[in-house]
Structure formats: structure tokens, C-alpha cells
Amino acid sequence: MAGTARRVVMFPFPFRSHIAPMLQLAELLRARGLAVTVIHADFNAPDASRHPDLTFVPLHESLPDAVTAAAAAGDLVEQMLALNAACEAPFRDALIRCVARRDGQVACAVVDGQWYAAITAAAEVGVPALALRTDSAATLHCMLSYSRLCSDGYLPIKEETRDEVVPTVEPLRGRDMIRVDGSDAARVREFIARVDDAMRTAAAGVVVNTFVAIEEPELNKIMRHHLPGRPAFAVGPMHRLLAVPEEHGLHEPDGGCVAWLHARPPRSVLYVSLGSVARVDRQVFDEMALGLAGSGVPFLWVIRPGFVADGAPPLPEPMAAVVANGGGKLVTWAPQRDVLAHPAIGGFWTHCGWNSTLESICEGVPMLVQPCFGDQMVNARYVTHQWGIGMELGEVFDSERVAKAVRKLMVGEEGAVMRNKARGLMEKARQSVEDGGASTVAIDRLVRYMLSSKCST
């Protein structure tokens, strides 16, 4: 089988939140009889030992100082632009070598949607390239609408229109549009324009880690208005289609999290984690800590290395006292899926990264949203206003507002309504990955497309 199977070449973007969904898709394709080669950057390389049935090919790219300098400065967009420039030629060469191999004809490439240069390079080599979007369909629709919104004068957003809904991307307001603090706004627009151009001119289709029950209108807009004639496959939540352990990347999870939760009553604990990239300053950290301590709600708080911009600060005394008395637990990393699935968890204070949002939906856990950058702004708006399964903390908050919001989510009537809605979406997510469910059918349809004459070298 391995000698004759058609081969798919995959290229994940080298950020943890992008690598995990790409490898999930790789395993789903392998389980359906396709051979899979994963080309990857040495920068933030995936752990090949966890995927013995996949073939891994490192790029051995030479990264310019701009990549490390941008990372050190917190300039995410400059880093992504530099990565695209540095990895385009090595990817092209690696793909050509894959095509020349004799252990299975290359059917297509699946390239992370942020690799705009690689999507174009694959098409130039003659390999059909499907773009994998590890964010939501709403985010992709927003990105592909940017050029039109700029030409129509809606972007850049003006201060007086920040709270107005933006036409064609409803329910997003001006304040919900994609932005990246720490990056130049013009460079953000340039990056989005390059992604847009690659999607429209070079991508053979798009694969999205979402499910139809929550994003059918957005998927339809992508196919009708942005990528007519090309397929879109909604194949999520992919982590629910696979019975594999969670991958934790650079951080080792605290093994005591789940045991600590065992001693807590059902739906009593607030889980707090702002992801693997977001950073806050000391003042925000102190307000978070004092608000949690003053809420009276038990909490499990992930404070990873680098989370506070100025280094690990001492805990405010009220927070230290609550933790010492067993009312809260602080960890440097947590096994998030296990935590969210635990019956003691009643809410999730989240940055609204798409992986975290999907994982919370899959466990029926309502959210307290604090988006930091990028697609998180879009996701937060959908969580709070489209799906009604969360509430906003606001862009500026103090400890009293934090404590009030935490209590409202965890023990208030409004939180109970959101919890019921979240459980409804959990059931829809479960149905989507059952045999015959929409996402399971989409994966099978994706494989057929990869093997068809419509997607062939």
C-alpha cells in the first residue's frame, strides 16, 4: 500500500496553533489511505516521533536576522512576512524533490494559508495547492473582504466608527477587524493582501477547521463571492475526528491540574488561559489577579513563561492568599482539552484563539473573552454576539469589572443561558464528526477531490 498510495505533501506554518491542525489533517488523510509527506521549517519544527506513519522533510532554511528580531520585538506580522520570504525557495526545492520520488505520485499539496509564497510556488511547480485555514471561516471571509473594504473607505477603521458594524462582514464592528498590536498597520494590510492574492490566483481550494452548523453562511460567502468555482471543505473540529493525545509543543503541562479539579464541585471552576503567544503588561496582570481573587470563584490559571511582558511578577497579596488557601491553582501550562472536558469546569476565560474556541465549544463551556490580536477579535465577536456563548471583558478593565464578569459567567442567570447555548453547540459539534456527519462526509469528499482529475499534477 505504501509503495502505491497517492501522496499528499503538507506544509504547516511554524507556529504551534498552526502545526497541530495540519498534523491532525495529515493523520486523517493517512487513515484514509493516502501517503503523507510533511515538509516543515526547522524553526519551531514539529515532533516527528509522535507521527511514525508520516514522512517528515526538514527545509533546513536559512532564516535572516529579521525573523528573530521581529520575534524578540513582538512584531508578529513582520515575522510572518520574513518567514514567507526565507522559506519560499527551500519549499519549492523540497516539493520538486517530492514530485520526483517514485513511492507514490503527488496528488496535491496542502499548505497553511499563511504561507502565501508557498501556495504560489506550488502552483508554479505544477502541484495543485489546497490552503488549510487553521482559523475560522469568518476570519477568512474577513481577510478576503479587506481589499474591497479598503477601496470603499471602511478601512482603516476610524475612531468614530469603531463601534459601527462593517458592511459585508456583519456582525463585525470596526473594533473587531483583524489587527495585530506591535505590528505596523500598513504591514498588516500588506500581509492580508498577499494572502488574498495567493488564495485567489493560486489556491485550488480551501480546507477549514470548522463545521457547517456554526459557519454555513460564512462558508457560502467564501465560495460565492471570493473563490467561485473552487471547493471549500469544512472538516472540523479535527481534534474530535481523531482519538489522539493533545500535542503541547514548547510547554510541558502540569500533571496536577486534573487531580486538583477532581476535588471541585461540578461547573464551579473558571479555567483561565490566554494561549501560547499573547502577552500582557504588569498592570493588566495585577488587575486580572485581583479580580480573580475578589470574585470568590475557584480558578485554574495558566501563567506560562513570558506571559507577562516585564518578566514573572510577584503575586498581589490577595491572590497569593487565595491560592495558599486552595481557592485557586496557578500552573505554567495545562492539558487544555482534559481541563475543558472536566465536569468541574464551568467557564473559560480565553483569548479566543480558534483552537481554544473550538475546544471550548466541543465541551459545552461558555467563555469570558479577552482577545489580544489577529483573528481573536473576529472569534470573540462571534462567541459573544453570533452564537451567544460568551461575554466580553472589554478592552479596558479593572479588578472590579473582572470580578463582576467572572461571577456573572459562573453563577449568574446570564451565564446559565450561555451555558445552555454552549451545550447546544457541543451537541452540533458531536453530530458533525459522527459517521455520516457533515465534517466526516467533508473529509471523505476532500480525499475524493484529491484523487480526482480536478486535482492532479
Buried (B, 14 or more C-beta within 10 A) or exposed (E): EEEEBBBBBBBBBBBBBBBBBBBBBBBBBBEBEBBBBBBBBBBBBBEBEEBEEBBBBBBEBEBEEBBEEBBEEBBBBBBBBBBBBBBBBBBBBBBEEBBEEEEBBBBBBBBBBBBBBBBBBBBEBEBBBBBBBBBBBBBBBBBBBBBBBBEEEBBBBEEEEEEEBBEBBEBBBBBBBBBBEEBEEEBBBEBBBBBBBBBEEBBBBBBBBBBBBBBBBBBBBBBEEBBEEBBBBBBBBBBBBBEEEEBBBEBEBBEEBBEBBEEBEEBBBBBBBBBBBBBBEEEBBBBBBBBBBBBEBBBBBBBBEEBBEEEEBEBBEBBBEBBEEEBBBBBBBBBBBBBBBBBBBBBBBBBBBBBBBBBBBBBBBBBBBBBBBBBBBBBBBBBBBBBBBBBBBEEEBBBEBBBBBBBBBBBBEEBBEBBEBBBBBBEBBBBBBEEEBBBBBBBBEBBEBBBEEEBBE
